[in-house]
Amino acid sequence: MVEEILAKRALTKSNIPLTDFTINPYVGCSIGCKYCFARFIGSFKNYGGVWGRDVRVRKNLASLLKREIIRHPKWPVFLSTTCDPYQQLEKRYEITRAILRILVSHRIPVYLMTKSSLVRRDLDLLQAAEGEAKVLVTITTDREDVRKVLESGSSSFEERLETIDFLRDNGIQTGAFVGPVLPMDATRVALELSKRVEEVHLDPLNYSFQVKNIFLKFGWQSWLEKYTFQEVEEEFSKHLRLI
């Protein structure tokens, strides 16, 4: 189910390390990551629905942002914390693109985090930001069987690597965020990323209760253990700087 709604504000306060402000164009996310905290925290919980299927489009965000940006103190803005700004619906609605255009035109630094290759569409706006936009491509696994089960609406590992290459080749600040760490070939992922970036942040699988039964079903239960994440950290540290 897709429902268009009217938001009360565009910019919201956030406690993430990169910035104090975030914008979430959508309530819900059609990428449908089964481990995502946003399934039970924040606006989606309040609205209800089936995670990965039901998404509410905040169709008035651009008009709200045009008013709010006048009073905004030029601090960076993060897209997004509780949805992927480039989920499939963005092709149709272009809410993220409209928001990005406003932020760039007002010289507001912006961070974008996504699992989707659709971010390439907005190369013109990212270039217009003249260094004040940074894209973090989220990497979770290199295994297609894992991706299809846990985040079926996301781009493949190869597509995400190609997205990093495309953006960097076109002068966009681009990094990789590895998290949550899902079943993967850690050596392969680390080596591929080391060809493209110098540092990464690794994040463990938090809220694993959401996927415990899935991991048991597919024989991935060792990936629920802390020692497995530590092994991945050790492997990555051979090839990349961990931050």
Secondary structure, 3 states (H helix, E strand, C coil): CEEEECCCCCCEECCCCCCCEECCCEECCCCCCCCCHHHCCCHHHHHCCCCCCCEEEECCHHHHHHHHCCCCCCCCEEECCCCCCCCCCHHHHCHHHHHHHHHHHCCCCEEEEECCHHHHHHHHHHHHCCCCEEEEEEECCCCHHHHHHHCCCCCCHHHHHHHHHHHHHCCCEEEEEECCCCCCCHHHHHHHHHCCCCEEEECCCCCHHHCHHHHHHHCCHHHHCHHHHHHHHHHHHCCCEEC
